[in-house]
Amino acid sequence: MRGMLVQKSSFVALVEDDAAVRKAIVSLLGAAGIRTASFATGEAFLRSTHAHAAGCLIVDLQLGGMSGLELQHCLVKMESRMPIIFVTAHEDSEGHIRDEALNAGAAAFLHKPFDDVDLLRAIETALGGNS
């Protein structure tokens, strides 16, 4: 994590339905000095005040209820400019889902398990930092 340029004042929202993964990502971001609010569903995120306050959003592709792509589409309709980083364990051998997410404006698309540094770099890029 040394050398990462993510600002300590950065605020990231996380939508992940797997409690263990959610806890691990929150712990990683906390260790990097990144404030985080986490949610188990896209619906809970949208009901929160963080839906408009976060510098970027990390979202799992497959969630209970609204999917990550549906959440992205909802944010696009709300004219949100919040960068979205997708994380998924879902197999997408032909890349159609990845392409759909990126074409709709996703900042990054990472496959689980991903390297911690890759996630931190994606956040840095999403927040407008230098690589």
C-alpha positions as protocol buffer text, in pm:
chain_id: "A"
residue {
  index: 1
  type: MET
  ca { x: 0 y: 0 z: 0 }
}
residue {
  index: 2
  type: ARG
  ca { x: 300 y: 227 z: 29 }
}
residue {
  index: 3
  type: GLY
  ca { x: 303 y: 490 z: -241 }
}
residue {
  index: 4
  type: MET
  ca { x: -72 y: 493 z: -291 }
}
residue {
  index: 5
  type: LEU
  ca { x: -200 y: 844 z: -344 }
}
residue {
  index: 6
  type: VAL
  ca { x: -559 y: 798 z: -226 }
}
residue {
  index: 7
  type: GLN
  ca { x: -642 y: 1096 z: -9 }
}
residue {
  index: 8
  type: LYS
  ca { x: -709 y: 1017 z: 356 }
}
residue {
  index: 9
  type: SER
  ca { x: -1018 y: 1236 z: 337 }
}
residue {
  index: 10
  type: SER
  ca { x: -1160 y: 1022 z: 55 }
}
residue {
  index: 11
  type: PHE
  ca { x: -1500 y: 868 z: 118 }
}
residue {
  index: 12
  type: VAL
  ca { x: -1601 y: 544 z: -54 }
}
residue {
  index: 13
  type: ALA
  ca { x: -1933 y: 359 z: -43 }
}
residue {
  index: 14
  type: LEU
  ca { x: -1939 y: -21 z: -66 }
}
residue {
  index: 15
  type: VAL
  ca { x: -2235 y: -238 z: -165 }
}
residue {
  index: 16
  type: GLU
  ca { x: -2154 y: -606 z: -103 }
}
residue {
  index: 17
  type: ASP
  ca { x: -2400 y: -870 z: 16 }
}
residue {
  index: 18
  type: ASP
  ca { x: -2137 y: -1113 z: 149 }
}
residue {
  index: 19
  type: ALA
  ca { x: -2071 y: -999 z: 507 }
}
residue {
  index: 20
  type: ALA
  ca { x: -1719 y: -1149 z: 518 }
}
residue {
  index: 21
  type: VAL
  ca { x: -1614 y: -981 z: 193 }
}
residue {
  index: 22
  type: ARG
  ca { x: -1775 y: -655 z: 304 }
}
residue {
  index: 23
  type: LYS
  ca { x: -1583 y: -666 z: 633 }
}
residue {
  index: 24
  type: ALA
  ca { x: -1254 y: -746 z: 456 }
}
residue {
  index: 25
  type: ILE
  ca { x: -1290 y: -456 z: 211 }
}
residue {
  index: 26
  type: VAL
  ca { x: -1389 y: -212 z: 486 }
}
residue {
  index: 27
  type: SER
  ca { x: -1085 y: -326 z: 686 }
}
residue {
  index: 28
  type: LEU
  ca { x: -853 y: -282 z: 386 }
}
residue {
  index: 29
  type: LEU
  ca { x: -985 y: 64 z: 309 }
}
residue {
  index: 30
  type: GLY
  ca { x: -967 y: 165 z: 675 }
}
residue {
  index: 31
  type: ALA
  ca { x: -602 y: 56 z: 689 }
}
residue {
  index: 32
  type: ALA
  ca { x: -542 y: 276 z: 383 }
}
residue {
  index: 33
  type: GLY
  ca { x: -706 y: 572 z: 559 }
}
residue {
  index: 34
  type: ILE
  ca { x: -1017 y: 569 z: 343 }
}
residue {
  index: 35
  type: ARG
  ca { x: -1349 y: 639 z: 514 }
}
residue {
  index: 36
  type: THR
  ca { x: -1610 y: 385 z: 409 }
}
residue {
  index: 37
  type: ALA
  ca { x: -1983 y: 330 z: 447 }
}
residue {
  index: 38
  type: SER
  ca { x: -2098 y: -21 z: 362 }
}
residue {
  index: 39
  type: PHE
  ca { x: -2433 y: -164 z: 262 }
}
residue {
  index: 40
  type: ALA
  ca { x: -2563 y: -517 z: 202 }
}
residue {
  index: 41
  type: THR
  ca { x: -2803 y: -412 z: -76 }
}
residue {
  index: 42
  type: GLY
  ca { x: -2829 y: -156 z: -352 }
}
residue {
  index: 43
  type: GLU
  ca { x: -3166 y: -50 z: -217 }
}
residue {
  index: 44
  type: ALA
  ca { x: -3015 y: 31 z: 126 }
}
residue {
  index: 45
  type: PHE
  ca { x: -2742 y: 235 z: -43 }
}
residue {
  index: 46
  type: LEU
  ca { x: -2994 y: 434 z: -248 }
}
residue {
  index: 47
  type: ARG
  ca { x: -3199 y: 511 z: 65 }
}
residue {
  index: 48
  type: SER
  ca { x: -2891 y: 642 z: 245 }
}
residue {
  index: 49
  type: THR
  ca { x: -2743 y: 991 z: 243 }
}
residue {
  index: 50
  type: HIS
  ca { x: -2423 y: 832 z: 108 }
}
residue {
  index: 51
  type: ALA
  ca { x: -2580 y: 780 z: -235 }
}
residue {
  index: 52
  type: HIS
  ca { x: -2488 y: 1142 z: -310 }
}
residue {
  index: 53
  type: ALA
  ca { x: -2188 y: 1195 z: -83 }
}
residue {
  index: 54
  type: ALA
  ca { x: -1940 y: 922 z: -176 }
}
residue {
  index: 55
  type: GLY
  ca { x: -1641 y: 992 z: -397 }
}
residue {
  index: 56
  type: CYS
  ca { x: -1681 y: 651 z: -555 }
}
residue {
  index: 57
  type: LEU
  ca { x: -1880 y: 332 z: -519 }
}
residue {
  index: 58
  type: ILE
  ca { x: -1754 y: -25 z: -501 }
}
residue {
  index: 59
  type: VAL
  ca { x: -2035 y: -264 z: -587 }
}
residue {
  index: 60
  type: ASP
  ca { x: -2067 y: -639 z: -623 }
}
residue {
  index: 61
  type: LEU
  ca { x: -2220 y: -746 z: -952 }
}
residue {
  index: 62
  type: GLN
  ca { x: -2453 y: -1004 z: -799 }
}
residue {
  index: 63
  type: LEU
  ca { x: -2653 y: -885 z: -500 }
}
residue {
  index: 64
  type: GLY
  ca { x: -2972 y: -996 z: -331 }
}
residue {
  index: 65
  type: GLY
  ca { x: -3250 y: -784 z: -482 }
}
residue {
  index: 66
  type: MET
  ca { x: -3120 y: -517 z: -717 }
}
residue {
  index: 67
  type: SER
  ca { x: -2806 y: -629 z: -906 }
}
residue {
  index: 68
  type: GLY
  ca { x: -2495 y: -418 z: -934 }
}
residue {
  index: 69
  type: LEU
  ca { x: -2578 y: -340 z: -1298 }
}
residue {
  index: 70
  type: GLU
  ca { x: -2931 y: -236 z: -1200 }
}
residue {
  index: 71
  type: LEU
  ca { x: -2784 y: -9 z: -933 }
}
residue {
  index: 72
  type: GLN
  ca { x: -2551 y: 142 z: -1193 }
}
residue {
  index: 73
  type: HIS
  ca { x: -2844 y: 203 z: -1431 }
}
residue {
  index: 74
  type: CYS
  ca { x: -3040 y: 365 z: -1148 }
}
residue {
  index: 75
  type: LEU
  ca { x: -2750 y: 598 z: -1068 }
}
residue {
  index: 76
  type: VAL
  ca { x: -2711 y: 688 z: -1436 }
}
residue {
  index: 77
  type: LYS
  ca { x: -3083 y: 778 z: -1449 }
}
residue {
  index: 78
  type: MET
  ca { x: -3029 y: 996 z: -1141 }
}
residue {
  index: 79
  type: GLU
  ca { x: -2750 y: 1167 z: -1340 }
}
residue {
  index: 80
  type: SER
  ca { x: -2495 y: 1063 z: -1080 }
}
residue {
  index: 81
  type: ARG
  ca { x: -2133 y: 1109 z: -1182 }
}
residue {
  index: 82
  type: MET
  ca { x: -2006 y: 885 z: -903 }
}
residue {
  index: 83
  type: PRO
  ca { x: -1738 y: 650 z: -1037 }
}
residue {
  index: 84
  type: ILE
  ca { x: -1830 y: 283 z: -992 }
}
residue {
  index: 85
  type: ILE
  ca { x: -1589 y: -4 z: -937 }
}
residue {
  index: 86
  type: PHE
  ca { x: -1746 y: -344 z: -991 }
}
residue {
  index: 87
  type: VAL
  ca { x: -1619 y: -651 z: -807 }
}
residue {
  index: 88
  type: THR
  ca { x: -1746 y: -997 z: -891 }
}
residue {
  index: 89
  type: ALA
  ca { x: -1686 y: -1367 z: -860 }
}
residue {
  index: 90
  type: HIS
  ca { x: -1928 y: -1419 z: -1152 }
}
residue {
  index: 91
  type: GLU
  ca { x: -1783 y: -1593 z: -1455 }
}
residue {
  index: 92
  type: ASP
  ca { x: -1822 y: -1379 z: -1766 }
}
residue {
  index: 93
  type: SER
  ca { x: -1612 y: -1574 z: -2014 }
}
residue {
  index: 94
  type: GLU
  ca { x: -1714 y: -1365 z: -2315 }
}
residue {
  index: 95
  type: GLY
  ca { x: -1693 y: -1034 z: -2130 }
}
residue {
  index: 96
  type: HIS
  ca { x: -2049 y: -921 z: -2208 }
}
residue {
  index: 97
  type: ILE
  ca { x: -2134 y: -815 z: -1852 }
}
residue {
  index: 98
  type: ARG
  ca { x: -1796 y: -644 z: -1808 }
}
residue {
  index: 99
  type: ASP
  ca { x: -1845 y: -460 z: -2137 }
}
residue {
  index: 100
  type: GLU
  ca { x: -2198 y: -353 z: -2038 }
}
residue {
  index: 101
  type: ALA
  ca { x: -2072 y: -214 z: -1707 }
}
residue {
  index: 102
  type: LEU
  ca { x: -1776 y: -32 z: -1864 }
}
residue {
  index: 103
  type: ASN
  ca { x: -1986 y: 104 z: -2153 }
}
residue {
  index: 104
  type: ALA
  ca { x: -2230 y: 247 z: -1896 }
}
residue {
  index: 105
  type: GLY
  ca { x: -1940 y: 432 z: -1732 }
}
residue {
  index: 106
  type: ALA
  ca { x: -1786 y: 196 z: -1475 }
}
residue {
  index: 107
  type: ALA
  ca { x: -1438 y: 302 z: -1369 }
}
residue {
  index: 108
  type: ALA
  ca { x: -1312 y: -55 z: -1319 }
}
residue {
  index: 109
  type: PHE
  ca { x: -1423 y: -417 z: -1318 }
}
residue {
  index: 110
  type: LEU
  ca { x: -1232 y: -653 z: -1086 }
}
residue {
  index: 111
  type: HIS
  ca { x: -1272 y: -1028 z: -1050 }
}
residue {
  index: 112
  type: LYS
  ca { x: -1268 y: -1187 z: -705 }
}
residue {
  index: 113
  type: PRO
  ca { x: -1035 y: -1270 z: -559 }
}
residue {
  index: 114
  type: PHE
  ca { x: -859 y: -947 z: -652 }
}
residue {
  index: 115
  type: ASP
  ca { x: -530 y: -810 z: -525 }
}
residue {
  index: 116
  type: ASP
  ca { x: -564 y: -540 z: -256 }
}
residue {
  index: 117
  type: VAL
  ca { x: -330 y: -310 z: -449 }
}
residue {
  index: 118
  type: ASP
  ca { x: -545 y: -346 z: -763 }
}
residue {
  index: 119
  type: LEU
  ca { x: -852 y: -232 z: -569 }
}
residue {
  index: 120
  type: LEU
  ca { x: -665 y: 61 z: -414 }
}
residue {
  index: 121
  type: ARG
  ca { x: -532 y: 165 z: -756 }
}
residue {
  index: 122
  type: ALA
  ca { x: -883 y: 145 z: -902 }
}
residue {
  index: 123
  type: ILE
  ca { x: -1011 y: 368 z: -620 }
}
residue {
  index: 124
  type: GLU
  ca { x: -725 y: 613 z: -675 }
}
residue {
  index: 125
  type: THR
  ca { x: -807 y: 631 z: -1045 }
}
residue {
  index: 126
  type: ALA
  ca { x: -1181 y: 663 z: -980 }
}
residue {
  index: 127
  type: LEU
  ca { x: -1122 y: 950 z: -740 }
}
residue {
  index: 128
  type: GLY
  ca { x: -908 y: 1127 z: -997 }
}
residue {
  index: 129
  type: GLY
  ca { x: -565 y: 1055 z: -848 }
}
residue {
  index: 130
  type: ASN
  ca { x: -251 y: 1000 z: -1049 }
}
residue {
  index: 131
  type: SER
  ca { x: -147 y: 644 z: -1119 }
}
